[in-house]
Each structure stands twice: as structure tokens, then as C-alpha cells.
Amino acid sequence: MTVLCLVEQDGGAVTDASLRALTFARSLAGDALLAPSTPPGAGTAAVLFGEAAGVPAQTLASYGVSGAHVVEPGQLAGYAPLAWARVLAALISETGASAVVAAATDRGNEVMAHLGALTGLPMAASCVSAVPAGPSGSGQWRLVRQRWAGLLLEDAVLDAAPALLTVAIDAVQPVPADTPATLAVQPCQPELADGDLTVRATESAGQSGGISLASARVVVGGGRGVGGPDGFAPLEELAALLGGVVGVSRVVTSEGWRPHSQQVGQTGTKITPELYLACGISGAIQHIAGCASAKHIVAVNKDPGAPILAHAEYAVIGDLHEVIPALVTAIRARGVST
């Protein structure tokens, strides 16, 4: 069995969500296909968009990836969801893949939805597990997947070959393979159709890189209680001291205080940090859907009845404009910085 996995990168490194997707893909492909004698592309094969010279080969091999299909910027620059899906469709034919997997990120879900439209196959989103449901090669899979932003688990049977799946980003721990694979990097030259590049997003070098919200170890969140765009400066300072990033609630992006890329929640990014420090956030159910997988939640809020307190491990009832500067001062006094 060959399983293709769309791999997203951040600053040249594989994102945490994609490491989880690779772990999931490897479980579908089976460890038996990861031996050194495995032909290139069999077992778990990664699909990447970027410079071939910058492929994170050691990371991919450690996660059992035996083949990396790379589309370089000279062939396809920027993020173009339909064109990316066209590449995956061609690789399905080339490799005879039994499944195509991606992380259930904004990009992963969008590209896989386009792939479903191109191939006429159903796409199952936010999967927690997948096992064959019939004889080998039957194309039937028994799935468990998240619904209602992870508040409900659904048992389902997918009857489609190949299976198109996205992996819930908090459902699978990123675990390297017991035995690293021998990785073969193969440049890919896509054959695109008219209109495939009609929708394309590009990023400058100055806008990419750094720690992503989805993979950050620490997230400092700000909500309506921050008061406005200028109120985020102390949160930025605290996040930098802790080696983390700033996240926001939906109302903050609706007010135009911060970009949507920083939104945590059902309609934003689902985060899985070690620590989520929620400042001035009431904790609507849509926001909780995005941060519930944080290992530790600490809330700072003036309202002792704020819903987020029911989900927090610790809470500070007070004005964040006093609490956060005091916390920053205390951390600097202790010389703690990452």
C-alpha cells in the first residue's frame, strides 16, 4: 500500500500538524513497507511544495517516509489550492496510492476538497483513526472522525479508492518510526490545466517563518478585554519571553485589531500548546473548540463568571492590564527567557 501525505512547512521545517499526519499515514501504509528495500514512493510518500535542496530529509526519513515528491517554486510558486490538488491527482495515478492524507489545517482541508472535486471521490475530514473495513484492496475504511469542532466523534465507513482523509490536528501524537526509512527525493513537474492558478497566494520572505500558531508550545491569547490594538503590546512581550506566539478571539479579528491568521477557535486555528494563557477572553464555545486541546489553560479575567474559567486549570481574577505587566516584570527579574 502506498499512502501519499501532503506535508506543510513553516520556515523550512515540517509543521507539527504535518508530523501528526505523517504518523497517521504511516499507520495506514504499514511498517512492513518501510524496509530499506522498499521501492521509492512505496509505503509513506510525502508531497512537498518548495525547494528540493531544502527538503527536511532527516525529519521525513525519521517518520518513515520513503519517497518525497517535491514541486519547486520554479514549477509552481506560492500557494494555489487547485494546482496543489492537481499535483496530488497526478501522483495518485503515478503511484497507485491507496490513500491521500493531509493535516486538517486550513490548507490541508482546502486542497483535499479540491482533490475530491477533481477525482469525484468523497473526502473525510478531521479523522482520528482509520482501519481497513474489508478485504485488502476493497477500498473500504472504518473511520472515527471529529464532528462539531471535536465535540462529537462519529463512526463511519468510507467506501472509496483511494481514500481522501484529513487528520484532526490534536488526535494523533507525532511519533517517529521505529526504523527510519531510506528517503528518495523526486522532483515533480506538474501538468496544470487552464485556471489552476486563478487563485494563488504568495508570501514574501519577511512574512513567513517563525513559530506558527498551530504548532506553538506557548500561546498567549487576547480577547475583547485587551481593549484595542495597542493593548496587545504587553501580550507580545510576554509571548516573546515564553518562546510563544499571540493568539486572539474572533471578536478581535472582527474588530480589525489583529489578523485572522491569529484567531483561535472553531473558525480559526485549533491549537495544542503546552500552555494557553487566555487574557480578557470570555470563552465562547467556538473559542473553546479551538483551545480545548491545550495541555494547560490559565485564564486572566476580571469577570469571575466568565465561561472560560470552567475550562481553565488556573485563573487570575483581575485586570489583565495590571496582571500581564506584573508577570512580565517578574519573569525578567528572574532572568527567565527562551
C-alpha positions in Angstrom: 0.0 0.0 0.0 1.2 3.5 -0.9 -0.1 6.4 1.1 0.6 10.0 0.0 0.8 12.7 2.6 0.7 16.4 1.9 3.4 18.0 4.1 3.2 21.6 5.1 6.3 23.5 6.1 7.0 26.6 8.3 10.4 28.2 8.0 11.8 25.2 6.2 10.7 22.8 9.0 7.8 20.3 8.9 4.8 21.7 10.9 3.7 19.8 13.9 0.3 19.2 12.3 2.0 17.5 9.3 4.2 15.4 11.6 1.0 14.1 13.1 -0.4 13.5 9.6 2.7 11.6 8.7 2.3 9.4 11.8 -1.3 8.7 10.8 -0.3 8.0 7.2 2.4 5.6 8.3 -0.1 3.6 10.3 -2.2 3.2 7.1 0.8 2.2 5.0 2.1 -0.4 7.4 5.5 -0.7 8.9 6.3 -3.6 6.6 6.7 -1.2 3.7 9.3 0.9 5.4 12.3 -1.5 4.9 15.4 -0.2 3.0 14.5 -2.4 0.0 11.2 -0.6 -0.4 10.9 0.9 -3.9 10.9 4.8 -3.9 7.4 6.1 -3.4 6.0 2.9 -1.8 4.9 3.0 1.9 4.5 6.5 3.1 5.4 9.2 0.5 5.5 12.9 1.2 4.4 15.6 -1.2 6.0 19.0 -0.6 6.0 22.4 -2.3 9.3 24.1 -2.0 13.0 23.9 -2.9 14.3 20.4 -3.3 17.6 21.4 -1.7 15.6 22.5 1.4 13.7 19.3 1.9 13.9 18.3 5.6 15.2 14.9 4.6 16.2 13.8 8.1 12.9 14.6 9.6 10.9 12.9 6.8 13.1 9.7 7.0 12.7 9.5 10.7 9.0 9.5 10.3 9.2 6.5 7.9 8.9 8.5 4.6 10.5 6.6 1.8 9.7 9.0 -1.1 9.4 12.7 -1.3 7.7 14.2 -4.3 8.9 17.9 -4.5 7.3 20.6 -6.6 9.8 23.5 -6.7 8.8 27.2 -6.9 10.1 27.3 -10.5 7.4 24.9 -11.4 4.6 26.2 -9.1 5.2 29.3 -6.9 3.0 30.2 -4.0 0.0 28.5 -2.5 -2.5 27.6 -5.2 -5.1 25.1 -3.8 -6.5 23.9 -7.1 -3.0 23.5 -8.6 -1.8 21.6 -5.5 -4.8 19.3 -5.8 -3.9 18.7 -9.5 -0.4 17.6 -8.4 -1.9 15.1 -5.9 -4.3 13.8 -8.5 -1.4 13.1 -10.9 0.6 11.4 -8.2 -2.4 9.1 -7.4 -2.2 7.9 -10.9 1.5 7.6 -10.9 1.9 5.8 -7.6 -1.3 3.9 -7.4 -1.9 5.3 -4.0 -4.5 3.7 -1.8 -4.9 6.8 0.4 -4.0 10.5 0.4 -3.6 12.2 3.8 -3.2 15.8 4.9 -3.4 17.6 8.2 -6.9 19.1 8.9 -5.4 22.7 8.6 -7.0 25.4 6.5 -4.7 24.4 3.6 -5.0 20.7 4.1 -8.8 20.8 4.1 -8.9 23.2 1.2 -6.5 21.2 -1.0 -8.2 17.9 -0.2 -11.6 19.3 -1.0 -10.3 20.4 -4.4 -8.8 16.9 -4.9 -12.2 15.3 -4.1 -13.8 17.5 -6.8 -11.1 16.7 -9.3 -11.4 12.9 -8.8 -15.1 12.6 -8.0 -14.2 11.0 -4.6 -15.6 11.8 -1.2 -13.2 13.4 1.3 -13.4 12.6 5.0 -12.2 15.5 7.2 -10.8 15.6 10.8 -10.2 11.8 11.1 -9.0 10.4 14.4 -8.4 6.8 13.1 -8.8 4.7 10.0 -8.6 1.0 9.5 -9.4 -1.3 6.5 -13.1 -2.3 6.7 -13.0 -5.1 4.1 -10.6 -7.4 2.2 -7.3 -5.9 1.1 -7.8 -3.7 -1.9 -11.6 -3.3 -1.4 -11.2 0.4 -0.7 -13.4 0.3 2.4 -12.2 2.0 5.6 -13.7 2.2 9.0 -13.2 5.8 10.3 -13.6 7.7 13.5 -13.7 11.4 12.9 -14.4 14.6 14.8 -17.6 16.5 14.2 -18.9 19.7 15.7 -15.3 21.0 16.2 -14.3 17.9 18.1 -17.3 17.8 20.5 -18.6 14.6 18.9 -16.9 11.5 17.5 -18.5 9.8 14.5 -18.1 6.2 13.4 -18.3 5.9 9.7 -17.4 3.6 6.8 -15.8 5.2 3.7 -16.1 3.2 0.5 -13.7 4.9 -1.9 -10.4 4.2 -3.5 -8.2 5.9 -2.9 -9.3 7.3 0.4 -9.0 11.1 0.8 -8.5 11.9 4.5 -7.5 14.9 6.7 -6.2 14.2 10.2 -7.6 16.1 13.2 -4.5 18.0 14.4 -4.9 17.1 18.1 -5.9 13.5 17.6 -2.6 11.8 16.8 0.7 12.3 18.6 3.7 12.9 16.3 5.8 9.7 16.8 8.9 8.9 14.7 9.1 5.4 13.1 10.9 2.6 15.0 13.2 2.3 12.0 14.0 5.3 9.8 13.3 4.9 6.1 15.7 5.4 3.2 14.4 8.6 1.6 14.4 9.2 -2.1 13.7 12.8 -3.2 12.0 13.0 -6.6 11.4 16.4 -8.4 7.8 16.7 -9.7 6.9 18.6 -12.8 3.1 19.3 -12.6 0.9 19.5 -15.7 -1.6 22.2 -14.9 -4.9 23.0 -16.6 -6.1 26.4 -17.5 -7.5 28.2 -14.5 -5.5 26.2 -11.9 -3.6 29.3 -10.9 -6.5 31.7 -10.9 -6.5 31.6 -7.1 -3.0 31.8 -5.8 -1.5 33.3 -2.6 2.1 34.3 -2.2 4.2 35.2 0.8 7.3 37.3 1.0 10.3 36.0 3.0 9.6 38.7 5.6 6.1 37.3 6.2 6.9 33.6 6.5 8.9 31.7 9.1 8.9 31.8 12.8 6.7 29.8 15.2 3.2 29.0 13.8 0.1 29.3 15.9 -0.8 25.7 15.3 2.5 24.3 16.5 3.5 26.8 19.2 4.4 25.4 22.6 3.0 28.5 24.3 0.2 30.7 23.2 -0.8 34.0 24.8 -4.4 34.8 23.9 -6.1 38.1 23.9 -9.8 38.9 23.6 -12.1 41.9 23.8 -10.7 42.7 27.3 -7.4 43.8 25.8 -9.2 46.9 24.8 -7.8 47.6 21.3 -4.8 47.1 19.0 -2.4 48.9 21.3 -3.3 46.7 24.2 -1.5 43.7 22.7 2.0 45.1 23.3 2.3 43.5 26.8 1.0 40.2 25.4 3.5 40.3 22.6 6.3 40.9 25.1 5.1 38.1 27.3 4.8 35.7 24.4 8.4 36.5 23.3 9.7 35.9 26.8 8.0 32.5 26.9 9.1 31.5 23.4 5.5 31.5 22.2 3.1 33.4 20.0 0.0 35.6 20.3 -3.5 34.2 19.5 -6.8 36.1 19.6 -10.5 35.5 19.8 -13.0 36.0 17.0 -14.2 39.4 18.2 -10.6 40.7 18.0 -10.4 39.9 14.3 -13.9 41.1 13.7 -12.9 44.5 15.1 -9.9 44.5 12.9 -7.4 44.7 15.8 -5.4 41.6 14.7 -5.3 39.5 11.5 -7.5 36.4 11.1 -4.3 34.2 10.9 -4.0 34.7 14.7 -7.6 33.6 15.5 -8.0 30.7 17.8 -11.3 28.9 17.6 -13.8 26.9 15.5 -13.4 29.3 12.6 -9.8 29.9 13.2 -6.8 27.8 14.2 -7.1 24.8 16.6 -4.1 24.9 18.9 -2.4 22.2 21.0 0.2 24.1 23.2 1.7 23.1 26.5 0.3 26.4 27.9 -2.5 28.6 26.8 -2.7 31.9 28.7 -6.1 33.4 27.9 -6.3 37.1 28.7 -9.5 39.0 28.6 -11.3 36.2 26.7 -14.8 35.3 27.8 -14.6 31.8 26.4 -17.5 31.3 23.9 -18.0 27.7 22.9 -16.5 28.4 19.4 -13.3 29.6 21.1 -13.1 26.7 23.5 -13.4 24.3 20.4 -10.1 25.8 19.3 -8.1 25.7 22.6 -9.6 22.7 24.4 -6.6 20.5 23.5 -4.1 22.8 25.2 -2.4 20.8 28.0 -2.7 23.7 30.5 -5.1 26.6 30.3 -4.6 29.7 32.5 -7.2 32.5 32.4 -6.8 36.1 33.3 -10.2 37.8 33.5 -11.9 40.5 35.6 -15.2 38.5 35.4 -15.4 35.6 37.9 -18.3 34.3 35.9 -16.5 34.1 32.5 -17.2 30.7 30.8 -13.5 30.2 30.1 -12.9 29.8 33.9 -14.7 26.4 33.8 -12.1 25.1 31.3 -9.0 26.7 33.0 -6.7 24.8 35.2 -5.7 28.1 36.9 -7.4 31.5 36.9 -6.4 35.0 37.9 -9.3 37.2 38.7 -8.0 40.7 37.9 -7.3 43.4 35.3 -5.0 42.0 32.6 -3.5 45.5 32.1 -2.1 45.1 35.6 -1.5 41.3 35.7 0.4 40.9 32.5 2.9 43.8 33.0 3.5 42.5 36.5 4.1 39.0 35.2 6.5 40.3 32.5 8.4 42.2 35.2 8.6 39.1 37.4 9.9 37.0 34.6 12.5 39.5 33.6 13.6 39.8 37.3 14.1 36.0 37.4 16.1 36.1 34.1 13.7 33.6 32.5 13.7 33.7 28.8 13.5 31.2 25.9 
